[in-house]
Structure formats: C-alpha cells, structure tokens
C-alpha cells in the first residue's frame, strides 16, 4: 500500500552543493550567503528591505518590537493560527485580542475583529496592531484589513508563514492601475511588515528560518540591530577587510540571526519557488478532483482574486453525516497507511488556556484535518 508522507522537502543538487561550498568556505554563521538570500528574497517579493532570521516567530517578535508595542496594549490576532502568532504578543506583556475566522477561507473575520476591537477599547484598553495570518497559504482580506487599520490607527504585521509564494489582485490602493486594471501582487505588498517561515515543512525551506520584509527604513534598521544582540553594525563584517573592529550594543537585543548554512539552502529553494508552487497546485487539484464527490467533506477552494500557495490542504468534516469524529477519521487513515494527516491548528483560545486573552471564541473551523502535501 502506498505510504504518503505528511511532507517531504524537495531538495536538489544545487541546495546540497551550496551547503558543501559553505562548509568548505569556513564561514558558517551569518555572512555573504545570508546577505545574498536577503537580496534575492527582496527582489522576489518586491520589498525594499529583508531581514533573515532563524524563524518566523523571531520575525514576528522583531516586527512588533520595531513598531514599539508596549505592555498592556492589545493586538488583534485570528483564532485559527499556530500559537506563535499570539505568543509573540505576550513577550511584551501585551494582550492578544483573539477574533474568529471566516468559514469560507479560514482567515480572520474582520466583522468580528471590529466588534472585539470596539469591546476592548470600551473596556479602557488600547489596541495598537493587527496580525492577519493567511491560513493554509490563501491571502485574507487585506483591503479590509488595511481599512480597519486605517480607521483605528493600527500597525499591520502580516503572518505569511504559509505563503511563499501567494498572490492577490489589489482592489484599490498601490496595486490598482490608472486604467482600472488589477495586477497580481505578492503577499505582503503594501503592509508595514510581513513575516515568512522557512521551517522544514513550509513552501520553501532552510530547515529552520524566517524573514521579515518591509519598505520602512527605520523598521528594517531596528529589526536588523535587534536580531543580533543589539549590535550597532553588521556584526559579520567586523571579521572582514571591509568591516571595523569597533561596535556598540545599542539595545538589549536577541540571538535571531540566520546562518549561512541555512541561507545556502534558501537561495536555491527561492529560485525554485515557482516550480515547487506549481507542484503543490497540481497536488491540490488532484485532491479536489478525487475528493470532490465525497459528501461528508468540505474542501478548500481558491477565492476570487487570489493565488493560493497550497501550503496546506485543509479539509473539514460534516460531522452530522458521520458516525465517527475527527480523531477516529485520522486514526483510520493511519491504520490504512494511505496518508499522513494531522488536525488543523488548535484555536489559540484553547491552545493558550494558561494565558487568557481579552476575548476568544470557538471557531467552527476547528474540526479540520490537513491532508498530506508534498511538493
């Protein structure tokens, strides 16, 4: 019987040879290959600045720090996301304001966000930022998010951990051309800071890794400084002929830098991003064709004006038509050996039960196994 893994990284000779070249060079930590990866990623995503780090969690933390998040403030976060999206808010002594998600695409429900924001403000608390997370790789309603943020003076940090690549057509603003035509824009375009993950099962991988992207010079400078102990200069350059031995610690920073070993993999994964994306699109289309007549399932679909990354193929069960629950479905799939699946992310209000947020609600999308997806 065919055993389909939950995920298998697609690594080729170029990635392997680049890692070997890095090992032979003697420069293993942050260095020239990390810088090359940053530059190529900035060009691919059409952003002015990129800061390579060791995880998307680190990128989210640095983004909120650069924006000046303070203790006691609120940050709007969707319930359907991995804990890291809300966890980084707690690093500051701030409060995740958890909002429900739409059944259509499992992304943040902006109507609920408006209600939760109003309730939080009415209780005397300030809300300073919003973190839309694009579930499974499908970009949410960013026009609506930007409108909400503009009305309430919120900073926007996009959690694009599932999205490389993913695209949307702009309805208004920077992506709308003068003749009324819409162009495809990469995820994060027009947002304050966008954060990506290169974890082993992501669309492109460096094993462990992440990236923060912005067009704001001050945010970029601050994130770069804070990503490596608060050192005032490019720390790796102080060991080269073009660098200076002198530096200062200007703030109590973190140890979030990406290594050249990881960047060596990322350089070639990025160059193959479109190829790997097409493989995932083909697999998603196959799942949809084969599962489309199963009445007990609700399948994911690509929304209008979106190009889905298909990081995840999250199906939902119509439990009223079944005599078994989600756990039993997953167990039977394991027993048959046909496919590895796992539940969708626990709603943050349940996963972070020891750190109660301002508000949370049980999302109807919680009963969501994810099918395996290999590129």
N, C-alpha and C positions, 0 to 999 in steps of 0.2 A: 504494500500500500504506500502511496506517495506521502512523504512526510514534508509538509510545507512549513518552513521556519517562520517565526513571527517577523523576523527581519534579518537580512544578511547584507552587510556593507558591500558595495560594488567597488572594489579596489583593483587597480590595474598596474601594469608595469611602470607607468610614469610615476605614480604615487610611491611605489616601492623604491625606484631608482632615486627619486628626490630625497627620500628619507636616508638612503645609503649615502648619498652625497653630503647630506647634513652631518651624519655621523663621522664621515671621513674628514670633514672640514674642521672638526674640533669645536665648532660653535653650535651648542645645543639649545641654549635658552633664547630669550628674545633677542632677535638680531635681524640680519638683512632679509631673511625669508619671511619673517613675520611682517616686516615693512612692505615687502612685495605683495604678500597676501592682502594686506590692508588696502594698498593702492588699486589692485585689481578688483577687489570687492567694491570699493567706492565707485569705480567706473561701471561695474555691472549693475549696481543698484542706483546709479546716478545721484550719488550723495557727495558732498564736499569733504566730509571727514569720516574716517572709520577708526575705531579703537579695538584692536584684537585683544581678547581676554580669555580666561580659562573656562568660562561657562556663560550661558545666558543669564543665570542667576546673578553672576558677578556684573554683567552688563546692566541688568535692571537696577541693581544696587547703586552702581556708579551713576546711572541716569538720574535717579531720584536724589542722590547726594549733590550732583551738579546743579539740579534745579532748586536746591535749598529746602527740601522737605524738613519740616520741624516736628518735634514731639507734640502729640495731641491733635495734629491735623488729620483729616480724613483723605483717603484715596479710593476712588471708585474702581472696583475690581469685579470681573464676572465670576459667578459661582463655578462654571464649568471650565476649570483650568487646573493645571498642576499646582501644588501648594506653593511653589516658589514665587508665583505671581503676587500672592498675598503676603507670603513670608517676608519678602524684602521690605515691605511697608512696616512690618513690626520691628525691623532692625533699628528704626529711627524712633521707636516709641510712638509711632503714628498708628492710625486705625484703618484697616481695610473695611470699606463700605461695600458689602457684597450684594450684587444685583443678579437677578435671574437672567436666563438666556432664552433666545427665541427657538421654538421647535423647528423652524424652517432650516436653520443653518448652525444651530448650537452656539451662536455668537451672542454677545451682550445685547440685552433688550433695553434699548435706550429710553423707552417709556418708563420702565421700571427704574432705570438709573435716575431719571428726572424726579420720580417720586421719592426714592431713597435719599437723593441729594437734598431735596426740599425738607424732608423729615430730619436729616442730620443737622442742617443749618438751623432749623426751627428749635432744635434741642440745645443750640448755643455752640455748636462745633463748626469749625471751618473745614471746608473741603478744598484742597489745593491742586489735585491732579486726578487723572483718569488713566487707567491702563487697559485698553482694549486688547483682548487676546484672540487671535484668529484661529478658531478651533479646527483642528484636523488639516489646516492649510488653506481654508477659504477665508478671504478677507471680509471682515464685517462691514457695517455701515459707517464708513469713515467720514462721509459728508455729514451725516447726522451727528457723529461724534465730535467733529470739528465745530458744528453749530452749537452743540451743547456746551463744549469747552469755551467757545467764544462768549456765550451768554453769561457764563458763570466764572469766567477768568481762570480756567483750569489749564494746567500744563498737560500735554499728551505724551505718554510713553507707550509706544506700541510693543506688545509682546508678540514678536513674529517668530517664535521658536519653531513653529510648524511650517514656515513659509520661505523656502528658498529653492526655486522661485515661485512667486504667485503674483498675479497682476489684477488690476481693476481699471475700469474706464471712469474717468472723472466726470461727474455731473456738472460741477461748477468749479470755479477757482483755478488753480495753476495748471490743471490738465485740460481745461476747456479751450479749444482754439477759437480764434475770432470768427471763423466761418461756421461755428456751431458744431463742428465735428469733434469727436472724442478720440483721444489716443490712449493706448494701453500704457498704464503707468505701473512701475514695480511697487511692491508693498513698501510702505513707509514714506512714499513721496509726499512732501508737504507737512510732515509731522515733526514735532520737536526732536524727539529721539526715538529710534527704532532698534530693538534688540533681537538678535538671532542666536540660535543654538546650533552647534556642530557636534552634538552628542552622537554616540555610535549608531543610534537608530534614526537619526534625522536625515533630511533630504540630501544634504551633503555633509560629510563628517570630517572631523580632525581627531576622532577618538573622544576627546573631551575638548570643549572650546566654545567660544561665543564671540559676538561682535556687537558693538554699539555704533550706530550710524546717526550723523546729524549734519545739518548745514550751518549750525551755530558755532562760531569760533570759540566763544567763551565756554560753552558746554564741552566742546572737544578738548580744549586745553585742560579743563578741570578733570575730566574723566581720565585723560592720559596721565596726569600727575598722580591722581589718587589710585590708579591701577597698580602703581609700583611704589608703595611706601610713602607717597607724597614727595618723591624726589623731584626737584625743580627742573632738571634737564632730562633729555633722553638718556637714561642710565646706561644702556648698552653702548652708546657712542663713546663713553668715557674710556673704554678699553681700545679704541681705535685711533688712528692717526688724526682723524678729523674732530675728535672729541676733546673735552677738557677734563682734567682730573677733579676739578672743583665742582661741587654741587651742594645744594641745601635741601633739608627736609622742611618743606613749607607748610605741611599739614600732616596729621596722623592718618596716613593712607593705608592701603590694603595690599595684599600679595595676589593680584589677579591677572598677571601678565601671561600671555600665550608663549609657548616655547617654539623655537624654530623647527623642532621635530614635528610638532602638531601642524604648524603652518605649511611644512613641506607636503603633507597630505592634502591640506586645504587648497593649496594653489591649483593642484590638478583636479580635485573634486569640483572646484568652482568652474574650471574650464570645461568640465563635462556636465555642468548643472542642467543645461537644456536637454542633453541626451538622457540623463537619468530621470528628468522630469517626464519626458515622453514615455519612458519605460513604465513609470508609475501610472501615467494616464491610460496606457494600454491595459495594465492590470486592473485598474478601476473600471474601465469599460467592460472587461471580461466578467468581473464580479457582477456588475449591473445586469449584463445580459443573462448570466446563469441564475442569478437570484431574483430576477425581476418578476417571476411568476409565483414566488413563494408568498402567499397571502399573509403569513404570520410575521413578516418583516417590513420595517420601514427603512428604505435605503437612502443613503446620502445622495444629494444631487448638486450639480454646479449651478449656482444662482446666476441670474442675468448680469451682464457686465462684470463677470468675474472669470479668472482663470485659476482654478484650484491647484494647489501643489500636490494634493493627494498624499500628504504625509501619513494620514490615517484614512481608513475606510470604515467609518463608524456606523454600524447598523443598530437599529432599535427594534425591540421585540414588542409585538402586540400581545401582551400577557393575557388579555381577555380571550384570546383564541388558542392559548396554550394550556396544557395541564402540568407544565414544569416551569421553574423560574430561571432567571439568568444564570445563576451558579450551576444549575443542572445542565443547561444548554452547553456551557463552556466545558463542563466535566465530560459530557458525552462526546464533544468534539475531540477532546484529548484522548478518550478511550478508543475512538475510531482511528486516531492517528492521522486524520486528514489535514488538520490545520491547527496552528497555534493561534489562540485568541486570548485577549485579556479584557477585563472590564474597562469602560471609559473612566476618565479621571473622577475621583470622588469629588462631589461638590465641596468647595472649601469650607463651608459652614459645618460640614461633618468631619472633614479631614483635620481641621484645626480646632477641634472641640475644646482643647485646653486653653485656647486664647480667643475668647469670644469677641467677634467683631461687632460693629454697630448694629447691623441688620443682616440676616441671611434668610434664604428661603429654599425649600427643596425644589430643585429643577426637575421638570418632567423628563429631561434628557438623561437622567442618571442611569437608567437601565439600558446601557449602551455598550455591548461588546464591540471590540475592534477586531476586524479581520486582519490576518497577516498581510504584510505588504513588503515585498522585496523588489528592489529596482530591476 
